[in-house]
Amino acid sequence: MARKTNYKFEKLERERRKAEKKAAKAEAKKAALEAAADPLAAGDDGQTADSDVENG
């Protein structure tokens, strides 16, 4: 005999996965905004191409 489906559990699992995906997307967006706002936080050494040319 087949098992009875648990629709409530399945719905809660879908909602949980959707919430995790939404949170991950929001975190990625936040990190991208922070990287764009602070270019030194992205791992640059503080040197730009123009400063290399000026230093000779």
Order of alpha helices (4+ residues) and beta strands (2+ residues): alpha-alpha
